[in-house]
Amino acid sequence: MRHPNLMLGILIVAHLSGFLAENTFSQYWEEHIDLPYPPYWFVAKISPLTPHQVNVFLKLMEENEFASHLPSFCKLANVACSTNALATLPQKVHWTDGIIKYELAIPSGTPLWVANQGRLPYFRESMVKEGGFMEIPDLRDPMSYKSFLPRSLASKIPFSSTRIKELKKLFGVVDESNMDEYIQDTLKICEKIPISGEQCTCATSAEDLVDFVVEKLGHHVRIWNTESAEGSNENVRIRVVKLIYGNLSEPPTFCHSQPFPFQVYYCHTLQKVKVYAVEIQAQKKLNHVIMACHYDTSTWNPNHIAFKLLGFGPGLIEVCHWISQNGMVWTKNLG
């Protein structure tokens, strides 16, 4: 059964969507997080769909009519449903996989200049010195514009490698396209086996992300993020290095933005990590980036690129890396 008036109803209330969605999530935030309000960059990723629009699209899914309204859904939900939306996006930043997959090893015979893209994705804490210079890797999020889906809609998405054909059909994804690669990579990361001491999840909605953080850290938390992607692929001057979280007995939670049709975060908690705020002088402007240093690398793959670049091996050195654009670090508020 077709619904010619459904989209008209959606469009009539579209101008209220941002306001209503933000208010709904703000209420959820206040009930779970002991901070006065979510950061503006977090709010910017909240789904712009109103409750009415969500109900309409849920009904279309139930009646197998969703595909015929896909273009409208993509626009209203601010998600990427076809390869056309990716034409001008940068290529996926592959070095960030190593941040998430600590068991990841570079293929045998891969030149280091290829593996690290000519920059320095991993480094020792002592290498970050005020007044010194560092080569910064690509900090960009290849799909920084996309929004979360509301939890009620996200829960209906076949988020599994065993149902990838169904998933790709739902969002109009073409085989062997960039989006096809993004989806496969993200699902592999979300379905990987955690290393010893790691607890992880893939949050497909803002509410899921908040729930994971509260489960691991409690309600009294702080949230840190890299300000922008300025300085990517540049040799920058280190202006200020500030330790913002150094309690090795209370592990922080990291949430990494993953390329997918809608906003997905891979969130995980790891033991013995220090967090720093670093001010860097890029060519165009100052940027404030977050640096994480892992002090327990004993369970990492001996062939991980970090050890290839820095020498030594698992458990022998700390390994540091930058937090990319749209990444989050959550810590307990111990103050």
LOTI-149841 format. One record per residue (C-alpha): residue in three letters; x, y, z. Coordinates in pm, whole numbers, plus 50000, padded with zeros to 5 digits. Each point is the difference from the previous one (the first is absolute). Layout:
# residues N
ALAXYZ
...
//
This chain:
# residues 335
MET500005000050000
ARG501405033949898
HIS499935030150231
PRO499935031649783
ASN499265022550296
LEU502664986550232
MET502885020149855
LEU497875031449991
GLY499444996250373
ILE503704994950055
LEU500945031249808
ILE497445021750179
VAL501654993950336
ALA503584998849868
HIS500805035550112
LEU499414989550362
SER502174968949981
GLY503315013650129
PHE498415017350297
LEU497914970150104
ALA502814974649953
GLU502485021150195
ASN497545004850284
THR499264962650016
PHE503684990650019
SER500815028150244
GLN497434985350237
TYR501594965549965
TRP503435015350063
GLU498805017950316
GLU498564967650135
HIS503244980449951
ILE503025023249987
ASP501015023050285
LEU500975028749771
PRO497795030649938
TYR499624993849626
PRO501574979749719
PRO502815016349797
TYR498845018949691
TRP501874976249767
PHE498194970550158
VAL496635017149964
ALA500815006649633
LYS499964962449942
ILE496614993750158
SER497404987849752
PRO497925028749859
LEU496994977049959
THR496925008550206
PRO498084972650186
HIS497305002849733
GLN502504994849718
VAL501534970550183
ASN496604983450034
VAL499305005349631
PHE503274983949893
LEU499544971350244
LYS496614993549846
LEU501515001049651
MET502594974350106
GLU497344977250145
GLU497995001849678
ASN503064995349778
GLU499465034649844
PHE503195015850133
ALA502034996949676
SER497585021849805
HIS500555028550250
LEU503764995650037
PRO501045034049848
SER497705018950236
PHE501184979750296
CYS503685006649918
LYS499435037449980
LEU497825003450308
ALA502094976550216
ASN503315014949879
VAL501534966349916
ALA501854986449696
CYS497954974849807
SER501804998349666
THR503465002549849
ASN499095034049853
ALA500185015150349
LEU503624988450029
ALA501395014149676
THR501955028550162
LEU500904983250330
PRO503604992050091
GLN501094963850001
LYS499574980450321
VAL502815006850247
HIS501374964550031
TRP502575007350272
THR497205004850249
ASP499194962849970
GLY503154993750203
ILE498645021250284
ILE496924978250018
LYS501494966249906
TYR503014995750225
GLU500484964949867
LEU500415014549649
ALA503314992449826
ILE501285016149680
PRO500414975549708
SER503474985149971
GLY502255020149772
THR497935032150016
PRO502395030149994
LEU499585021450310
TRP499575031549793
VAL496914983649847
ALA498744986750332
ASN500125033550177
GLN499055021749702
GLY503225019850041
ARG498855013850338
LEU500274988150359
PRO496844982350119
TYR501744984850305
PHE502695015050221
ARG501555000250346
GLU498795024350266
SER503475015850019
MET499835009449631
VAL497305026250064
LYS501995029550130
GLU498865035950038
GLY501785020949737
GLY500814969849787
PHE498534988449670
MET498024968949904
GLU498604985249683
ILE496234996650052
PRO498044973049812
ASP496595005349842
LEU497545008850278
ARG496945003249777
ASP496784980650038
PRO499144989849641
MET496275003150072
SER499955027450259
TYR496685014549886
LYS497774969950068
SER497564997050291
PHE498984972650239
LEU496734982349944
PRO497465000450284
ARG500344968550209
SER496594986949894
LEU501055001449632
ALA503594988650054
SER498764969050181
LYS498184989649682
ILE503135001849783
PRO501614966149918
PHE503355009450156
SER501844967349935
SER502444985849745
THR497684970049965
ARG497295023649871
ILE502195023449800
LYS498074995049675
GLU496805010550174
LEU501775029650157
LYS501465012249670
LYS496664996349826
LEU498305020650270
PHE502375029549941
GLY500404995749624
VAL503704991350024
VAL501694987749682
ASP502334969950014
GLU503745008450005
SER499305037050059
ASN501725021050266
MET496984996350224
ASP500074962349953
GLU503614999950125
TYR499115022950292
ILE497124977850109
GLN502074968249984
ASP502915015550192
THR497755014050272
LEU498144967450048
LYS503314981250030
ILE501145024150270
CYS496674997650182
GLU500054962049992
LYS503674994650091
ILE501024981250312
PRO501205024450270
ILE503584997350124
SER500604990950364
GLY498715027250231
GLU498025017849729
GLN496245005750021
CYS498335012949687
THR496805006549807
CYS498835016849683
ALA497525027650078
THR497505004949718
SER498135027650181
ALA500935028650232
GLU498034983450278
ASP501954967549959
LEU503265019350028
VAL498915017550318
ASP498834967050150
PHE503384983449938
VAL501885029250156
VAL497774999950309
GLU500344962350034
LYS503815002249997
LEU500645033250174
GLY496875009950186
HIS498075032649975
HIS502775023550119
VAL502155003549688
ARG501885024349780
ILE500244999349622
TRP502995010649789
ASN500425003449625
THR502355012649732
GLU498835034649893
SER500414995849622
ALA502034982849730
GLU502345030149959
GLY503624988949978
SER499194967649818
ASN502974988249793
GLU502125029450119
ASN503195004850197
VAL498605020250292
ARG501545017750298
ILE499044986750342
ARG498945030250205
VAL498594985650323
VAL499794964850145
LYS497614995550295
LEU499194967950186
ILE496234999550043
TYR499554964650129
GLY502774979350153
ASN498264975150229
LEU501254966449871
SER497684980850233
GLU496805015749860
PRO499924992749624
PRO498415025249761
THR497554991049725
PHE500835008149638
CYS497385004249727
HIS501255000549641
SER497795012149713
GLN499574972849738
PRO499175004849630
PHE496474987349941
PRO496785012949838
PHE498995014550338
GLN502095009750303
VAL501524970150177
TYR502575000850279
TYR502304971950108
CYS500365004950375
HIS502434981050219
THR501595001450342
LEU503674991350048
GLN502214997550306
LYS502925023350087
VAL499555029849769
LYS501005036350049
VAL498275028149810
TYR501585033049895
ALA498725032149842
VAL502565013149750
GLU499975034149834
ILE501534998849653
GLN500845028249762
ALA498814989749653
GLN500525020349684
LYS496605017050018
LYS499185001350370
LEU500464985050343
ASN498394967050074
HIS499404982050327
VAL500414962649956
ILE499614971250244
MET502834975050044
ALA499644965850164
CYS502974980450134
HIS499614962850067
TYR502214986950278
ASP498944963549974
THR500844987149651
SER500694964450115
THR497064985149808
TRP500655018749672
ASN501154981249691
PRO503844999149985
ASN499745009849632
HIS497805030250067
ILE501165030249802
ALA500685018850326
PHE502834976150086
LYS501294999949643
LEU500275037850016
LEU501275003850355
GLY501914968150063
PHE499704977850309
GLY496854979250032
PRO496854992850200
GLY500225009850364
LEU503415016749964
ILE498975035749915
GLU497025023250021
VAL498375008749666
CYS498265033149933
HIS497665011349722
TRP497755029449913
ILE496214999350027
SER498505007849659
GLN497325025349919
ASN496644990250153
GLY501694975250234
MET499125001550370
VAL501844992150322
TRP497854995850309
THR501555000150346
LYS498684997750353
ASN499625033950163
LEU502234994950301
GLY500055036550100
//
